[in-house]
Amino acid sequence: MTIVKLDEFRMLDFRVGQVESAEKVANTDRLIRMIINIGGEKRQVIAGIGNSYTPEQLIDRKLMVLVNLEHKKFKGLESEAMLLAADWEDGTSVIFVGDDVPIGTRVV
């Protein structure tokens, strides 16, 4: 395990986002492409959560998103943020946020 200094952790920008649209990525088993509203802007996120969720289960849900992460391409699609989830041998569990928390709220 790598130890992260508090100042390094504070550089991470976690926000509450809401999934506006979601769809399976063609020719993949796990990848889902989502458009997530993070308050004032929208980001495309590609996540390997299709083993535990259908796109329909994600739409309108609020979740935690790391927004200042380097962009990465999956199957030619650019992921502009990363959602937070627990991943283990039996599946994946996205970390959802209560409906009363406003979109764009910074997670500390």
Rosetta blueprint (number, residue, H / E / L):
1 M L
2 T L
3 I L
4 V L
5 K L
6 L H
7 D H
8 E H
9 F H
10 R H
11 M L
12 L L
13 D L
14 F E
15 R E
16 V E
17 G E
18 Q E
19 V E
20 E E
21 S E
22 A E
23 E E
24 K E
25 V L
26 A L
27 N L
28 T L
29 D L
30 R L
31 L E
32 I E
33 R E
34 M E
35 I E
36 I E
37 N E
38 I L
39 G L
40 G L
41 E L
42 K E
43 R E
44 Q E
45 V E
46 I E
47 A E
48 G E
49 I L
50 G L
51 N L
52 S L
53 Y L
54 T L
55 P H
56 E H
57 Q H
58 L H
59 I L
60 D L
61 R L
62 K E
63 L E
64 M E
65 V E
66 L E
67 V L
68 N L
69 L L
70 E L
71 H L
72 K E
73 K E
74 F E
75 K L
76 G L
77 L E
78 E E
79 S E
80 E L
81 A L
82 M E
83 L E
84 L L
85 A E
86 A E
87 D E
88 W E
89 E L
90 D L
91 G E
92 T E
93 S E
94 V E
95 I L
96 F E
97 V L
98 G L
99 D L
100 D L
101 V L
102 P L
103 I L
104 G L
105 T L
106 R E
107 V E
108 V L
